[in-house]
Amino acid sequence: MLVLFTCFMTPASSSSDKLDFPLAHAETESNTPTLTTAIATWDNVELHDFVQHERPAIKRVLLPMLKALPSSGGHFSHTTVFYVLHRVLLKRHGWFLKGLEPQGKAWNSTSLEHVVILAKLPTDLQKLLQQQLHSPGLRANDVMTLVLITEHLVHQRTLGQLPTIYKTMGLNVSGSSPLGLVTDAVDTLFACFIAGFDSAKRNRVQLYTLRTRVHQVYPNWPHLRAFIHETMKYSLQSGSVAFTDAKRAVQEVAQRFGQWQDSECQDMKGALMKLEDRGTGRVRLADFYAKNIYGGKWQFRESIQYLRELGALDESNPNNPRVVIPNYVTGISNCIASSEYSAVCCLSECELIRERVEGILQSPEAEPGIITAIVATLPSASIPANRTLSPVMLHRLNGIAMNHGGKVPLYGRLFAQWLHHAYPRECPFPHVSGSTAPKLQRDFEHAKKRDRKSVV
């Protein structure tokens, strides 16, 4: 993520060891309704099954994060809640939700009405969430409930196309169908997912054409198809397959999809590291384009203007522009399966580093000596453990602390910048709010066309 959160830097208490996740049926001290209690009465069996199944895994991810983040009396502000929601979904699945990623702006510019997928919530639930977000904020259990609801909604958007595809292909949604045809239907669903197509607007021939030609727009399709079939083998047996079993298989593939797609991201990072300019986490722009032209890498073809808006171009030396490896790899240009609600993007390796720091400190700020002692021991994919940080790195961190009462705010842009220099291939360089405007490449091209028309 490229923009940090100066809005987090107001005085606030850490959640510390008092943070807990009360039972789903519990209410607040004043017995006022909460998001968690409202969901408990929501008549949706699939949601309740999903919550029961995924709650432990999400709790493991969420608890260390919330212990470190600032709160007010155990309540988390809407800025913090959206930041947490973004981080958790990106870590678990590589999801960027439309309207949740602030697109180069500060996190306090994000609001509930901007998050497209949450418009699918019932109106009364949206109103309750809106009220709680603004006053007094969400408690830990309600933050977790919001994560669970959002995950469920996104999965439902994926699963929601399966009945339509079944009907278009002439398969039985109320009974069983041959495994081979079910496999074709699931392939078609993920082809629509990758291409961003609505299956309801395609006939049988068009769906077949998409399934057999999607590799032309996504060259990695054969590997994805093999992953889908391998995952389905554990859920589906030969012979006839019930529609409910097919849905479960699709959900299993969708759950694992982000982690699988990240192997492609690691290949991309590895290719860039071979071109790296003297250990800087940067690649000369000429070398970047040469890899696309002569090295057979289909990804490395974005224009200079697009790389600039993406926040992936370092132009501090105008005579030697360079592509910043982590900014490019985790940038939205490498997201796939884009829809009106979400896109699947590369997982952030920096997230693992932040998690370790948060888990140890359990505070939104810390003295520089403590931070350097922790970071010096933490390895990454390209940095060894137990290293000695340079005097320059120590001086930079002490400088941040001097301007903040002797402690370093963990959620400010300056610390994120310091982390980038500590892990130049894993942690993105954070840009000043408003200085970048990351968009999907197709949205960038559409905006260019509109600009050209307005000039004519």
HUSULZI-V935521 format. One record per run of one state. SS is the DSSP state (helix for helix, strand for strand, loop for the rest). FROM is the first residue (numbers start at 1). LEN is the number of residues. Records with the same first field share a line. If there is no record, write none. Layout:
BEGIN
SS->FROM-LEN + FROM-LEN
END
This chain:
BEGIN
loop->1-5 + 10-3 + 15-1 + 19-16 + 41-4 + 69-1 + 73-2 + 77-1 + 94-1 + 98-9 + 110-2 + 115-1 + 121-2 + 135-3 + 139-1 + 169-7 + 196-3 + 202-2 + 217-4 + 234-6 + 274-2 + 277-5 + 295-9 + 311-2 + 315-7 + 330-2 + 335-1 + 337-5 + 345-4 + 362-3 + 367-1 + 378-13 + 403-5 + 410-3 + 423-18 + 456-1
helix->6-4 + 16-3 + 35-6 + 45-24 + 78-16 + 107-3 + 112-3 + 116-5 + 123-12 + 140-29 + 179-17 + 199-3 + 204-13 + 221-13 + 243-31 + 285-10 + 304-7 + 325-5 + 332-3 + 349-13 + 368-10 + 391-12 + 413-10 + 441-15
strand->13-2 + 70-3 + 75-2 + 95-3 + 138-1 + 176-3 + 240-3 + 276-1 + 282-3 + 313-2 + 322-3 + 336-1 + 342-3 + 365-2 + 408-2
END
